[in-house]
Amino acid sequence: MDHGQPFKKFNTYAQFTALQEKVEAISTRQDTFKSRVDSHQSTLILVATASRRLLQSSKNFTAELRQLQEWRQNKTAKDVRLRRFMGRLQKSIKALADMLAMDGCEPKPCQHGGTCLPRFGKKYNCLCPPYRT
């Protein structure tokens, strides 16, 4: 009769339990990382969509501004009211372009690992990490 047999069974059980705990810990970490990746992917999609819209708006404003500048330089245009309107429109476009160039996320306002999503002008939204509610 081998008296070491119960100890061997206990040792094997302890090893199995330790291995099971490690697997569960790895699984938990994997779930956390997947959640973070999903969150970052959502953020990237939002940022990419907003960037495309801003880029298209900027292109439209640039084309309109160029047309207005060409028109303003045309010496045959005599309508003073239209010239004034064009001047105001150029100022408005410049003000809008300046607002678009602002980055509300520049001072890094989000705390506790939050992801900053810039909005119009100095505005922003913070996207909380999954472990913060």
VMD Tcl script that draws the C-alpha trace (Angstrom):
set ca {
  {0.00 0.00 0.00}
  {1.45 3.33 -1.09}
  {0.98 6.10 1.47}
  {2.17 8.73 -1.05}
  {-0.87 8.17 -3.29}
  {-3.25 10.63 -1.50}
  {-0.55 13.30 -1.56}
  {-0.05 12.72 -5.30}
  {-3.80 13.12 -5.89}
  {-3.88 16.30 -3.78}
  {-0.85 17.72 -5.62}
  {-2.43 16.96 -9.02}
  {-5.70 18.56 -7.88}
  {-3.85 21.66 -6.62}
  {-2.00 21.95 -9.92}
  {-5.25 21.58 -11.83}
  {-6.95 24.23 -9.67}
  {-4.03 26.65 -10.13}
  {-4.09 26.06 -13.88}
  {-7.86 26.59 -13.97}
  {-7.48 29.91 -12.10}
  {-4.81 31.05 -14.57}
  {-7.05 30.17 -17.53}
  {-9.93 32.12 -15.97}
  {-7.68 35.13 -15.34}
  {-6.44 35.05 -18.93}
  {-10.02 34.76 -20.18}
  {-11.04 37.78 -18.09}
  {-8.10 39.81 -19.44}
  {-8.98 38.75 -22.98}
  {-12.58 39.93 -22.49}
  {-11.31 43.27 -21.15}
  {-8.96 43.73 -24.11}
  {-11.72 42.81 -26.57}
  {-14.02 45.36 -24.96}
  {-11.32 48.01 -25.22}
  {-10.63 47.15 -28.87}
  {-14.36 47.34 -29.64}
  {-14.57 50.70 -27.89}
  {-11.57 52.04 -29.78}
  {-12.97 50.77 -33.08}
  {-16.24 52.59 -32.41}
  {-14.31 55.74 -31.56}
  {-12.23 55.47 -34.73}
  {-15.37 55.07 -36.84}
  {-16.89 58.19 -35.24}
  {-13.70 60.18 -35.74}
  {-13.29 58.99 -39.34}
  {-16.88 59.90 -40.20}
  {-16.56 63.35 -38.61}
  {-13.21 63.89 -40.34}
  {-14.65 63.03 -43.75}
  {-17.53 65.46 -43.21}
  {-15.20 68.23 -42.07}
  {-12.83 67.62 -44.97}
  {-15.68 67.78 -47.48}
  {-17.04 70.95 -45.86}
  {-13.58 72.47 -45.95}
  {-13.23 71.63 -49.66}
  {-16.63 73.18 -50.39}
  {-15.75 76.33 -48.43}
  {-12.40 76.62 -50.20}
  {-14.03 76.35 -53.64}
  {-16.70 78.90 -52.75}
  {-14.12 81.26 -51.28}
  {-11.99 81.00 -54.42}
  {-15.02 81.78 -56.60}
  {-15.91 84.73 -54.40}
  {-12.35 86.07 -54.50}
  {-12.28 85.80 -58.30}
  {-15.61 87.55 -58.51}
  {-14.44 90.31 -56.15}
  {-11.38 90.94 -58.26}
  {-13.53 91.39 -61.33}
  {-13.41 95.15 -61.90}
  {-16.59 95.16 -63.94}
  {-18.74 94.08 -60.99}
  {-20.40 97.32 -59.83}
  {-23.09 96.18 -57.46}
  {-21.99 97.54 -54.06}
  {-24.57 95.53 -52.11}
  {-23.30 92.27 -53.57}
  {-19.70 93.25 -52.78}
  {-20.63 93.98 -49.17}
  {-22.48 90.70 -48.94}
  {-19.48 88.90 -50.39}
  {-17.18 90.56 -47.82}
  {-19.44 89.49 -44.96}
  {-19.65 86.00 -46.40}
  {-15.86 85.76 -46.61}
  {-15.56 86.83 -42.97}
  {-18.17 84.25 -41.98}
  {-16.38 81.53 -43.93}
  {-13.07 82.46 -42.30}
  {-14.69 82.42 -38.85}
  {-16.18 79.00 -39.62}
  {-12.84 77.70 -40.90}
  {-11.19 78.97 -37.69}
  {-13.84 77.14 -35.64}
  {-13.25 73.94 -37.65}
  {-9.52 74.24 -37.02}
  {-10.03 74.39 -33.23}
  {-9.43 71.18 -31.35}
  {-11.46 70.96 -28.15}
  {-9.39 67.90 -27.21}
  {-6.07 69.80 -27.28}
  {-5.95 70.40 -23.50}
  {-6.72 66.66 -22.98}
  {-9.88 67.28 -20.88}
  {-10.95 63.64 -20.41}
  {-10.00 61.95 -17.16}
  {-9.52 58.37 -15.97}
  {-8.45 57.05 -19.39}
  {-11.40 58.53 -21.29}
  {-11.10 59.06 -25.05}
  {-11.74 62.61 -26.25}
  {-13.95 63.05 -29.34}
  {-13.63 66.56 -30.79}
  {-16.78 68.38 -31.81}
  {-17.33 71.78 -33.37}
  {-15.08 74.56 -32.05}
  {-13.93 74.11 -28.47}
  {-16.56 71.48 -27.72}
  {-15.78 67.81 -27.12}
  {-17.22 64.58 -25.78}
  {-15.42 62.11 -23.53}
  {-15.89 58.41 -24.27}
  {-15.48 56.51 -21.00}
  {-13.50 53.28 -20.97}
  {-15.61 50.14 -20.43}
  {-14.50 49.74 -16.83}
  {-15.90 53.21 -15.94}
  {-19.65 53.81 -15.89}
}
mol new
graphics top color blue
foreach p $ca { graphics top sphere $p radius 0.5 }
foreach p [lrange $ca 0 end-1] q [lrange $ca 1 end] { graphics top cylinder $p $q radius 0.2 }
display resetview
